[in-house]
Amino acid sequence: MLLHATFLLLWAASSDMKAPEWETLQVTWAPPNSNSDIAFDTMPRIEADALRKGWLKVSDCGDTSKFAGRRYVKDGDTAVVLIYDVNGYIAGIQAGFESVNGYPHASLLNEPFVEYNGKQYITAYFVEPSSLCSTGRTAKQFAMEGTGTDLWIQTNTSPNDSHRVPRQESGLSGTLWTKGRCYTTMGQHYWYDARLDAPCDNFFPVFLLYNGGRLDAFGWSFMTTIASPRFEYPPNRAFGYFLDPVPRCLSKHTAGVTTLHIFLSNPRDSIC
């Protein structure tokens, strides 16, 4: 399967077939001059590659009704959990952690955080969740579509009830997604129902990133400090670079903020 998929990817690149918009999967942002060896880390998008690179399967299709797909973790760090479909192609991503400092707050439990084996997980899918353990994608579809077809955020304990995010920035019009600020190598931020008087306790922990009007990245934002080399820890003074307005509660928030940027296209192409 791996050789066949590699052949199709090379064929797509050399043929007249349009290259997929979401051509990568990278995690963890860092400044351009950073010496971090984990920044913009490229994740394996084929299950066989993940196995070869030391990722271990932590659950398979049918092991739990709470999530779809085959879930993989590296070095026991659930800050990044990769999800593959039944054919071994990338289909989603998660972050999981033990509750810390009372986070997630009660208002976020099961919406969107889902408890599993003692940890709280937040989940996004790159293809229709109901397809992961049934048909999956073919090698040709993977070559044509890249990382995925759309972005679904799981908002309760049923993967099939996940919320699909508009691929076009214009599709956010009339929704509670609030336009924040644009930052080079990240993109144009959108936050859900971000207001001056928004309470930090139930601040929705997902942000979207658009580049040229197209969705090409997203990320997690947790209102506490969670330890992992994968995660990012923006200082309070940085909030104004991403949020507009910045909720007043953040000025009194002392537990720290943990974020993770997840890139579906090359972040070097995101220019404000």
N, C-alpha and C positions, 0 to 999 in steps of 0.2 A: 504493500500500500504506500509506503514512504517513497519508494523509487518512482512509482506511478504518479504520485502527487507532485514530486519534484519535477518530473518530466513535463507535467501539465503546466506548472508554474513557469518553466523555461519556455515552453511553447507559447504561453500567453504573452510573455514578455517580448518574444520575437515575431509574433504574428500581428495581424491587424486587430485582434481582439482588444477592446479597451481595458486598460489596467484598472484594477479595483481601487476605489477611493480609499478604503480602509485597508492599507497594504501592510500594516505592522500592528504590534501590540507591545507597547513600552510602558513601564511604570517608574515612578519616582522622579519628580522634577528637582533640578538644582540649577543655580546660576551658571551662565555660559562659561565662566572662568573657574568653575569648581573642579577640584581634583578627585571628586568622588568616583569610585570605581563601580558604584551601583546606580548612579543617576542615569535616567533614560535607558534602563535595562530592558533589553528585548526578551520577551517571553516566548517560549516554544509554542507554536500554533498547531503542531501536529503531535498527537499523543506519543508516537514512537520517539520523537525528538525529546519530549519531556522525560521519558523513561531513561533515555541515554544520558541525559544531563542530571540525573539524580532525583527527579521528582517522584514522589511515591503516591500511589492511589490511596485515598482515605475513605472513599465510598464509591459505589458503582450504581448504575441504573437499578432501581428497585430497592436499594438499601434503605431509603427514606422517602416519604412522600413530601417532605418539606422543600426539597430541592430537586431540580432536574439534572440529568447528566452524570458523567464520571468526574469526580473531584480529586484534584492532585495538589500536594503540598511539598515544598522543598525544605529540608532541614527542620521540619516541625514548625515552621513559622507560618501561621495562618493569616498574617497580614496580607498575603497574596495566595489565594486559592484559585487554581485554574480549572475550568470546567470544559470537558470535551463531550462531543456527541457520541453516539453508539458506533460511529465509523472512525472515531479518533481525530476529528477536526475541532478546532477551538470553537467554543459555543458560549462562553461566559467567564465571569470572574467574580470572586468574593473577597471580603475581608472579614476575619473573625477574631474575637478577643473575649477574654473574661471580663465581666462587669468590673468597673473600677470607679471609685469616687462617686458611686451612685449612678453612674452612666452605663447604659442608656437609661434615661428617665422613663417612668411608667407610660407616658404618652407615646413613646416610640417603640414600646415592646409589641412585637408582632406586626408593627406598621412603622418602619420597614424592617426592623431587626427581628430575626427569627432565631430562637434558641435551639441549639443542637449539641448534644454531648458536653454541656457545661459552658458553651461559648455562645456569644451573640454574633450572628452573621448578617451581613448586608450583601445583596446579590444583584448582579446585572447579567443579562443574557444578550448575545449578539445575533441570535436567530430565534425564531418562534419557539418558546420553551416547550410546547407540546410535541415538537418534532425531535427533541434531543434523543430520547430513548426509543423512538419508533423508527422513523426513516433515517434521521441524521442527514448529513450532506454527502454528496458524491465528491470524488476528487475533482471532477470538472466544475462542479458548483463552487468548490473552495477556490479553485484557480480563478474563476470569473468574479466571485463575490468578495474574496479576501477575508478579512477577519469576521465580517458579518454583513447582514442585510439591514438591520435596524438595531436600536438600543432599547431593551426592555428592563425596567427597574422592578424587581420583585417587591411588592408592597404589603404582602401578608404571608401566611403559611402555605399558600397554594401557588406554585410557580405559574400555573396557567392563568392566574389573575394579574400577572405582571402588567405594568403600565408602559406602553410604547411611547418613546420620546420622538418628537418630530425631527426628521433629518434636516429640514430646512428651518433656519432661524425664524423665518416669517410665520411658521406654523405655531410659534409660541404666543402669537398675538391673541389676546382675549383670555389667556390662562393666568395662573398665579405665579408662573415663572417670571422673576424680576430681573431686569437687565442690570448687571453690575459693571465692572470695569474690564477693559481689555489689557492684557499684559503679554508682551512679546515672548514667544516660546511656550505660551499657554493658550491664549486666544481670548475671545469675548466671553466673559463669565455670565452665567445666569444662575440665580438662586431661587429656591421655591418660597414664595411668600415672605421675602425679606423686607422688613419694615423697621422704622426707627424704634417702634415699641414692641418688636418681635421678642418673645421670651427665649432665652438661651436654652431653657429646659427642653423645649420641643422643636428646636431649630432643625429643619429637615436636613439630614446629613449627606445630601447629594448635590453637586453642582455640575452644570453643563458648560461645554466650551465649544464655541463656533468660530470658524475661520472662513472669511469670505462668504458668510451666510450659510455655511454648511457645517453640520455637526461632525467634529473630528476628534473630540476628546471629552472626558468627563472626570469626575473624581468624588472622593469621600471627604467629609469634613466632620470630625468628631469633637464634641465639646469637653474633652478631657485629654490627658497625656497618656498615650499607649505606646509602650516600648517596642520598637522593631527598627532594624536598619533600613527597612523598606519605606517607612513612614517619613513624613515631613513635619516640621514643627515651626510654623510661621509665628514670629513675635507679634505682639499686640499692635505695634506701630505699622505692621504691614497690611492690616485689614483694609485700610482705605485704598489699597492698590487693586483689590478684588471685589469689594462690596460697595454698593451705592444705592441706598444709604447704608452706613454701618450701624447695625442695631445698638441702641444705647446699652443694652445688657452686657455687651462685650467689654465696655470700659470698666466694669466691675468684676469681670470673669477672671478668676485667679487659678483655675485648674489647668490652664493651658488648652491649646487646640492642636489636634492631630489631623493631618490631611494626607491624601494620596492622589496624585494626578495619574490618569490612565489614558494613554495616547493611542488612537486608532490610525492616525496618520503621522508622518514625520513632524515632530514638534518644531524643528528648525524652520519649517515653512510657515509657522504661525507668526505673522507680523502685524502689529497694530498700526 
